[in-house]
C-alpha cells in the first residue's frame, strides 16, 4: 500500500518535476501535468493502457465521468498498489506527458 508521500517522492525524483496545486490538490508537473491527487487515497495519471487496466484490475483502476472524455487519464486507488507498481505508473505518465508537451 502506498501513500501521497510515496507519490510525492516518486514524482519529485523525476527530472524537471515540480509540485504545485491543481484544483486545490497536490499535482506534479514536468512542463505539463503528469500526476494529481484526486483525493487523499486516489491518484490521477496518464496511461496508454487505460482500457486494459480498467478491464483487468477494476479494484485498482477507475474512471470518474469527468475523465471519460480524456482517453489517457485513469484514477488509481493507492491502497491497492505497491511502490513498484506506483513507480511504473508514474514513470509512464511522465513519459506520456513529455511526449504531448514535445508535440506542441
C-alpha positions in Angstrom: 0.0 0.0 0.0 1.3 3.4 -0.9 0.5 6.9 0.3 0.5 10.5 -1.0 4.0 10.8 0.4 5.2 7.9 -1.7 3.6 9.6 -4.8 5.4 12.8 -4.0 8.7 11.0 -3.5 8.5 9.1 -6.8 7.3 12.2 -8.8 9.9 14.6 -7.4 12.7 12.1 -8.3 12.0 12.5 -12.0 14.0 15.2 -13.8 12.5 18.6 -14.1 9.5 17.9 -11.9 7.8 20.4 -9.7 4.9 20.2 -7.3 2.0 22.7 -7.1 -1.7 22.7 -6.5 -4.2 21.9 -9.2 -7.9 22.1 -8.2 -6.6 22.5 -4.6 -4.9 19.2 -4.7 -1.2 18.3 -4.9 -0.1 17.8 -8.5 3.2 17.2 -10.3 4.4 18.8 -13.5 7.3 18.4 -15.9 6.4 21.0 -18.5 2.9 19.7 -18.2 0.8 17.9 -15.6 1.5 14.2 -15.2 0.0 13.2 -11.8 -2.5 14.7 -9.5 -4.1 13.6 -6.2 -7.8 13.2 -6.9 -8.5 12.8 -3.2 -6.4 11.6 -0.2 -6.3 8.0 -1.5 -6.8 8.2 -5.3 -4.2 9.4 -7.9 -4.9 10.6 -11.4 -2.3 9.5 -14.0 -1.9 9.2 -17.8 -1.6 5.8 -19.5 -1.7 4.3 -22.9 -3.4 1.2 -21.4 -6.5 2.6 -19.8 -9.0 0.1 -21.3 -6.8 -2.9 -20.3 -6.2 -1.6 -16.8 -9.9 -0.9 -16.2 -10.9 -4.3 -17.6 -8.3 -6.4 -15.8 -8.0 -4.6 -12.5 -11.3 -2.8 -11.7 -10.5 -2.8 -8.0 -7.4 -0.7 -8.6 -8.3 1.5 -11.5 -11.5 3.5 -12.1 -12.9 6.5 -14.0 -14.9 9.4 -12.9 -17.3 10.8 -15.5 -15.0 13.9 -15.8 -12.2 11.7 -17.1 -14.2 9.8 -19.8 -13.5 12.5 -22.4 -9.7 12.3 -21.8 -8.6 9.0 -23.3 -5.3 8.7 -21.4 -6.5 9.6 -17.8 -7.2 7.0 -15.2 -7.8 7.1 -11.4 -5.7 4.7 -9.2 -6.6 3.6 -5.7 -3.3 4.0 -3.9 -4.3 1.4 -1.2 -4.2 -1.3 -3.8 -0.7 -0.7 -5.2 2.8 -1.4 -4.1 5.7 1.0 -4.6 7.0 -0.7 -7.7 3.6 -0.5 -9.4 3.3 3.1 -8.4 6.7 3.8 -9.9 5.8 2.2 -13.2 2.5 4.1 -13.4 4.1 7.5 -12.6 7.1 6.9 -15.0 4.6 6.0 -17.8 2.5 9.1 -17.1 5.6 11.3 -17.0 6.7 9.9 -20.4 3.3 10.4 -22.0 3.1 14.0 -20.6 6.5 14.7 -22.1 5.6 13.3 -25.5 2.5 15.5 -25.6 4.4 18.6 -24.5 7.1 18.0 -27.1 4.5 17.9 -29.9 3.3 21.4 -29.0 
